[in-house]
């Protein structure tokens, strides 16, 4: 790391001046101009957006956010929703534990807090599904509390601003300390969003636009010529590959056989096709005896910790078949492929395109 004592120091005022002119227009955000006029963000919308944005991009979230807030405009509306409806709207966003915790949190806020979100970090972090980052983001953005918000964009900005070469995730405490030092007492919510916007639009992972960055003068990595190398990351271990079978069956009327997955584990609580376990040597055990035909195409999907390859098998559902255990027969007119998680929808798309 370079000696920073002899160079200009970054200051939040410079960044906020830039943010006032260049803030992104996001559906859950109150603009800096409106905020200056005393308009406060809706904590429900901030919370919902932050949960959706975990492990997901802004571009992917916008449509989901619009559908959720149209269908459930308040936290009380969401708390009263049917689990299956929420899981169906969530399908495709991935990391389905977030959707389950979304419902748990909404119900706690509605039942235990009168439909009003706690306005402090300590109060927020006690809610289901809200961890340190989300609690800090909501308390800063929705309530203008002086909290340090550290997402991937902020980590990148801090690593470059101070030319920090310690690899992530080891560098997180140091990066958070730097971000905390820069967080102002006035407008901490706008400051948090400004740093995130800077990382998303100028201090990007590749080809950062250093020439138009409001912090270009004090940026140590720009001066050292190391900006594109940062932040450094500890090399990831190769992901293992798991295998499995998936079984698509429907009757002569076009009704589909699906199953609801256990609440815990991957795709918890979601509807999907019956299938085998996912491991190195899965057992081929269809849900009923029939002349199962292999589709001839595989579903390939990548989760956070492993790659998955599924062989797809097809059969006709026997007339009068009675669902077993967690199985359900979904009538043709009630079946919506969009309600399936992505890996399950891939199997349907293969069937449809065969």
PAROGU-186935 format. One record per residue (C-alpha): x, z, y. Coordinates in Angstrom, 2 decimals, decimal comma, always signed. Each point is the difference from the previous one (the first is absolute). Example, Ala and Ser with C-alpha at 12.3 -4.5 7.8 and 13.67 -1.06 7.14 Angstrom:
2
{{+12,30 +7,80 -4,50}}
{{+1,37 -0,66 +3,44}}
! end
This chain:
354
{{+0,00 +0,00 +0,00}}
{{+1,22 -0,83 +3,50}}
{{+0,75 +2,59 +2,65}}
{{-3,08 -0,15 +2,22}}
{{+1,20 +2,38 +2,71}}
{{+1,25 -2,75 +2,32}}
{{-2,98 -2,38 -0,18}}
{{-3,49 +0,15 +1,57}}
{{-2,59 +2,11 -1,76}}
{{-3,36 -1,40 -1,14}}
{{-2,98 +1,39 +1,88}}
{{-3,69 +0,00 -0,89}}
{{-1,02 -1,09 +3,52}}
{{+1,72 -3,36 -0,50}}
{{-1,82 -0,54 -3,27}}
{{-3,37 +1,07 +1,39}}
{{+0,35 -2,46 +2,89}}
{{+0,53 -2,74 -2,59}}
{{-2,93 +1,28 -2,11}}
{{-2,36 -0,05 +2,97}}
{{+0,61 -3,75 +0,23}}
{{+0,45 -0,98 -3,64}}
{{-2,05 +2,39 -2,17}}
{{-1,54 -1,69 -3,04}}
{{-3,76 -0,44 +0,03}}
{{-1,10 +1,83 -3,14}}
{{-3,62 +0,74 -0,96}}
{{+0,59 +3,75 -0,33}}
{{+2,12 +0,37 +3,14}}
{{-0,88 +1,04 +3,54}}
{{+2,02 -2,16 +2,41}}
{{+2,47 +1,71 +2,35}}
{{-2,15 -1,02 +2,98}}
{{-3,15 +1,56 -1,51}}
{{+1,94 +3,07 -1,04}}
{{+1,22 +0,41 +3,57}}
{{-3,66 +0,00 +1,07}}
{{-0,72 +2,93 -2,28}}
{{-1,37 -1,85 -3,05}}
{{+0,91 +1,84 -3,21}}
{{+0,47 -1,59 -3,41}}
{{-2,55 +0,73 -2,74}}
{{+1,83 +2,27 -2,50}}
{{-2,07 -1,48 -2,84}}
{{+1,23 -3,51 +0,75}}
{{+3,60 +1,17 +0,44}}
{{-0,12 +1,90 -3,31}}
{{-1,59 -2,93 -1,83}}
{{+2,55 -2,47 +1,35}}
{{+2,95 +2,23 -0,85}}
{{-1,19 +0,47 -3,59}}
{{-0,57 -3,74 -0,39}}
{{+3,37 -0,85 +1,53}}
{{+1,98 +2,06 -2,51}}
{{+2,02 -2,51 -2,06}}
{{-2,01 -2,84 +1,59}}
{{+0,39 -2,34 +2,97}}
{{-2,08 -0,11 +3,16}}
{{-1,05 -3,58 -0,79}}
{{-1,33 +1,04 -3,42}}
{{-1,85 +3,04 +1,35}}
{{-1,97 -1,50 +2,91}}
{{-2,83 -1,53 -2,05}}
{{-0,33 +3,07 -2,19}}
{{-0,12 +2,23 +3,06}}
{{-2,73 -2,12 +1,56}}
{{-2,12 +0,09 -3,17}}
{{+0,43 +3,75 -0,45}}
{{-0,87 +0,88 +3,59}}
{{-2,96 -2,38 +0,01}}
{{-1,40 +1,45 -3,20}}
{{+1,02 +3,62 +0,67}}
{{+0,44 +0,44 +3,78}}
{{+0,58 +3,78 -0,13}}
{{+1,74 +2,41 -2,32}}
{{-3,42 +1,44 -0,90}}
{{-1,14 -3,47 -1,08}}
{{+3,06 -0,41 -2,18}}
{{-0,42 +3,49 -1,47}}
{{-3,52 -0,92 -1,10}}
{{+1,04 -3,30 -1,60}}
{{-0,11 -0,69 -3,71}}
{{+3,42 +0,15 -1,62}}
{{-0,45 -3,40 -1,64}}
{{-0,89 -1,63 +3,33}}
{{+3,13 +1,34 +1,68}}
{{+2,24 -0,95 -2,92}}
{{-1,52 -3,48 +0,04}}
{{+0,70 -0,47 +3,71}}
{{+3,54 +1,31 -0,55}}
{{+0,73 -2,47 -2,83}}
{{+3,06 -2,07 +0,83}}
{{+1,66 +2,56 +2,28}}
{{+1,76 +1,61 -2,97}}
{{+1,22 +3,57 -0,48}}
{{-3,51 +1,06 -0,99}}
{{+0,76 +3,72 +0,15}}
{{-0,22 -0,51 +3,76}}
{{-3,64 -1,06 -0,33}}
{{-0,85 +3,02 -2,14}}
{{+1,70 +2,31 +2,49}}
{{-1,75 -1,82 +2,84}}
{{-3,37 +1,10 -1,40}}
{{+1,22 +3,53 -0,72}}
{{+1,31 +0,36 +3,55}}
{{-3,15 -1,43 +1,59}}
{{-2,14 +2,46 -1,94}}
{{+2,16 +2,98 +0,93}}
{{-0,12 -0,99 +3,69}}
{{-3,78 -0,50 -0,19}}
{{-0,78 +3,15 -1,96}}
{{+2,63 +2,49 +1,16}}
{{+0,77 -1,19 +3,55}}
{{-3,38 -1,19 +1,21}}
{{+1,12 -3,62 -0,03}}
{{+2,82 +0,69 +2,49}}
{{+3,64 -0,56 -0,92}}
{{+2,43 +2,87 +0,69}}
{{+2,03 -0,82 +3,11}}
{{+3,34 +1,48 -1,09}}
{{+2,65 -0,90 -2,54}}
{{-0,49 +3,30 -1,83}}
{{-3,73 -0,56 -0,28}}
{{+0,27 -3,64 -1,05}}
{{+2,60 +0,48 -2,69}}
{{-2,35 +2,31 -1,90}}
{{-2,45 -2,87 -0,57}}
{{+0,05 -1,98 -3,29}}
{{+2,28 -3,01 +0,03}}
{{+1,61 +0,79 +3,36}}
{{+3,75 +0,49 -0,23}}
{{+2,63 +0,70 +2,67}}
{{+0,15 -3,54 +1,37}}
{{-3,78 -0,46 +0,23}}
{{-0,53 +3,45 +1,51}}
{{+2,62 -0,73 +2,66}}
{{-1,43 -3,46 +0,74}}
{{-3,60 +1,21 +0,39}}
{{+0,92 +3,04 +2,09}}
{{+2,19 -2,12 +2,30}}
{{-2,14 -3,14 +0,31}}
{{-3,50 +1,52 -0,12}}
{{+0,70 +3,31 +1,77}}
{{+3,18 -0,69 +2,04}}
{{+1,89 +2,81 -1,70}}
{{+3,79 -0,02 +0,25}}
{{+0,73 -0,89 -3,62}}
{{+2,70 -2,22 -1,44}}
{{-1,40 -3,05 -1,79}}
{{+2,49 -1,57 -2,40}}
{{-1,06 -3,16 -1,82}}
{{+2,16 -2,92 -1,15}}
{{-0,03 -1,61 +3,43}}
{{+1,12 +3,20 +1,70}}
{{+2,73 +0,57 -2,59}}
{{+1,37 -3,47 +0,68}}
{{-0,08 +0,43 +3,78}}
{{+1,75 +3,39 -0,17}}
{{+2,65 -1,21 -2,45}}
{{+0,90 -2,86 +2,32}}
{{-0,35 +1,88 +3,26}}
{{+2,56 +2,57 -1,18}}
{{+1,96 -2,24 -2,42}}
{{-0,71 +2,30 -2,95}}
{{+1,45 -1,37 -3,25}}
{{-1,09 +2,80 -2,34}}
{{-2,28 -1,74 -2,53}}
{{-3,68 +0,74 -0,39}}
{{-1,56 +2,18 -1,24}}
{{+2,90 +2,43 +0,61}}
{{-0,03 -0,91 +3,70}}
{{-3,65 +1,00 +0,57}}
{{+0,69 +3,50 +1,43}}
{{+2,60 -1,38 +2,42}}
{{-2,27 -2,84 +1,07}}
{{-2,90 +2,40 +0,51}}
{{+2,17 +2,25 +2,13}}
{{+0,94 -2,95 +2,21}}
{{-3,63 -1,07 +0,28}}
{{-1,03 +3,56 +0,88}}
{{+2,59 +0,19 +2,77}}
{{-1,51 -3,13 +1,58}}
{{-3,65 +1,09 -0,27}}
{{-1,24 +0,96 +3,48}}
{{-2,37 +2,81 +0,91}}
{{-2,11 -2,45 +1,99}}
{{-1,67 -2,87 -1,88}}
{{+1,41 +0,86 -3,46}}
{{-2,74 -2,03 -1,68}}
{{+0,79 -3,13 +1,98}}
{{+3,70 +0,61 -0,59}}
{{-0,51 +0,17 -3,77}}
{{-1,95 -3,27 +0,05}}
{{+2,58 -1,58 +2,31}}
{{+2,88 +0,67 -2,39}}
{{-2,05 -1,39 -2,90}}
{{-0,88 -3,09 +2,04}}
{{+3,64 -0,47 +0,96}}
{{+1,00 +0,01 -3,65}}
{{-2,84 -2,31 -1,00}}
{{+0,47 -2,62 +2,72}}
{{+3,58 +0,12 +1,34}}
{{+2,24 +2,24 -2,11}}
{{-1,08 -1,84 -3,14}}
{{+1,78 +0,21 -3,37}}
{{+1,44 -3,50 +0,38}}
{{+1,03 -1,73 +3,21}}
{{-0,77 +2,81 +2,45}}
{{-0,67 -1,28 +3,52}}
{{+2,61 +2,21 +1,63}}
{{+0,06 -2,05 +3,20}}
{{-3,52 +1,09 +0,99}}
{{+0,09 +3,55 -1,38}}
{{-0,71 +2,72 +2,59}}
{{+2,66 +2,16 -1,69}}
{{+2,63 -2,74 -0,27}}
{{+2,41 +1,67 +2,44}}
{{+0,32 +3,36 -1,79}}
{{-0,25 -1,48 -3,52}}
{{+3,21 +0,93 -1,82}}
{{-0,52 -2,47 -2,86}}
{{-0,41 -2,89 +2,42}}
{{+3,27 +0,95 +1,67}}
{{+1,72 +0,35 -3,37}}
{{-1,49 -3,22 -1,38}}
{{-1,50 +1,83 -2,98}}
{{-3,73 -0,21 +0,80}}
{{-0,86 -2,44 -2,78}}
{{+1,74 +2,24 -2,55}}
{{-2,19 +3,00 +0,77}}
{{-1,63 +2,04 -1,30}}
{{+2,05 +0,19 -3,15}}
{{-1,84 +0,89 -3,18}}
{{+1,04 +1,47 -3,30}}
{{-0,21 -2,79 -2,61}}
{{-3,18 +0,16 -2,05}}
{{+0,08 +0,22 -3,77}}
{{-1,31 -3,11 -1,78}}
{{-3,70 +0,25 -0,79}}
{{-0,89 +0,10 -3,70}}
{{-2,56 -2,42 -1,44}}
{{-3,07 +1,22 -1,86}}
{{-2,29 -2,07 -2,18}}
{{-3,67 +0,20 -0,85}}
{{-3,20 -1,76 -1,08}}
{{-3,13 -0,51 +2,06}}
{{-3,40 -1,01 -1,41}}
{{-2,61 -2,09 +1,83}}
{{-3,42 -0,17 -1,61}}
{{-3,44 -1,02 +1,20}}
{{-3,33 -0,74 -1,66}}
{{-2,10 -3,17 +0,04}}
{{-1,69 +1,13 +3,24}}
{{+3,40 +0,23 +1,72}}
{{+0,12 +3,81 +0,15}}
{{+3,52 +1,47 -0,16}}
{{+1,43 +2,91 -1,95}}
{{+2,12 +2,24 +2,21}}
{{+1,26 +3,55 -0,17}}
{{+0,60 +2,71 +2,57}}
{{+3,54 +1,25 -0,11}}
{{+0,75 +3,76 -0,02}}
{{+0,13 +1,65 +3,42}}
{{+3,67 +0,84 -0,41}}
{{+2,75 -2,55 -0,44}}
{{+0,45 -3,59 +1,10}}
{{-3,19 -1,69 +1,24}}
{{-1,72 +3,36 -0,40}}
{{-3,79 -0,16 +0,27}}
{{-0,03 -3,80 +0,28}}
{{-2,06 -2,42 -2,05}}
{{+2,04 -2,39 -2,08}}
{{+0,16 -1,87 -3,27}}
{{+0,46 +1,93 -3,23}}
{{+3,61 -0,08 -1,05}}
{{+2,86 +1,53 -1,89}}
{{+2,55 +2,52 +1,14}}
{{+2,86 -1,42 +2,07}}
{{+3,33 +0,57 -1,70}}
{{+2,80 -1,83 -1,81}}
{{-2,02 -0,57 -3,20}}
{{-3,74 +0,18 +0,73}}
{{-2,58 +0,02 -2,78}}
{{-2,42 -2,96 -0,05}}
{{-3,32 +1,85 -0,45}}
{{-2,97 -1,85 +1,50}}
{{-3,09 +2,02 +0,98}}
{{-2,06 -1,58 -2,79}}
{{+0,49 -2,27 -3,01}}
{{-0,32 -3,68 +0,86}}
{{+1,84 -3,29 -0,10}}
{{+2,27 +0,82 +2,93}}
{{+1,81 -3,01 +1,41}}
{{+3,15 +0,26 +2,07}}
{{-0,32 -1,64 +3,40}}
{{+3,50 -1,42 -0,14}}
{{+0,95 +1,27 +3,44}}
{{+1,36 +3,42 +0,94}}
{{-0,81 +2,33 +2,83}}
{{+3,19 +1,03 +1,80}}
{{-0,13 +2,82 +2,50}}
{{+2,48 +2,38 +1,57}}
{{-0,73 +3,64 +0,72}}
{{+2,25 +2,37 +1,93}}
{{+2,02 +1,06 -3,03}}
{{-0,40 -2,78 -2,57}}
{{-0,89 -3,62 -0,71}}
{{-3,02 -0,68 -2,19}}
{{-0,76 -2,95 -2,28}}
{{-3,49 -0,15 -1,54}}
{{-1,15 -2,39 -2,73}}
{{-3,62 -0,99 +0,62}}
{{-2,48 -0,28 -2,88}}
{{-3,56 -1,35 +0,14}}
{{-3,09 +0,47 -2,16}}
{{-3,78 -0,14 +0,24}}
{{-1,71 +3,35 +0,36}}
{{-2,37 +0,55 -2,95}}
{{-3,72 -0,02 +0,79}}
{{-1,26 +3,55 +0,46}}
{{+3,50 +1,47 +0,26}}
{{-0,09 +3,65 +1,08}}
{{+2,85 +1,09 +2,30}}
{{+2,31 +2,64 -1,41}}
{{+1,47 +2,89 +1,96}}
{{+1,10 -1,20 +3,44}}
{{-1,21 -3,57 -0,57}}
{{-2,71 -1,58 +2,13}}
{{-1,85 -3,28 -0,20}}
{{-0,21 -1,48 +3,48}}
{{-2,81 -2,50 +0,51}}
{{+1,08 -3,45 +1,09}}
{{-1,74 +0,31 +3,39}}
{{+1,61 +3,41 +0,64}}
{{+3,53 -1,01 -0,95}}
{{+2,35 -0,45 +2,96}}
{{+3,58 -1,02 -0,86}}
{{+1,06 +1,36 +3,39}}
{{-0,84 +3,52 -1,23}}
{{+2,73 -0,22 -2,63}}
{{+3,54 +1,23 +0,66}}
{{+2,45 -2,84 +0,50}}
{{+1,51 +0,06 -3,50}}
{{-3,49 -0,21 -1,54}}
{{-1,11 -2,72 +2,38}}
{{+3,02 -2,07 -1,03}}
{{-1,37 -0,04 -3,56}}
{{-3,39 -1,14 +1,26}}
{{+1,62 -2,74 +2,08}}
{{+1,88 -1,22 -3,07}}
{{-3,25 -0,12 -1,97}}
{{-1,82 -1,79 +2,80}}
{{+2,75 -2,59 +0,37}}
{{+0,54 -0,70 -3,69}}
! end
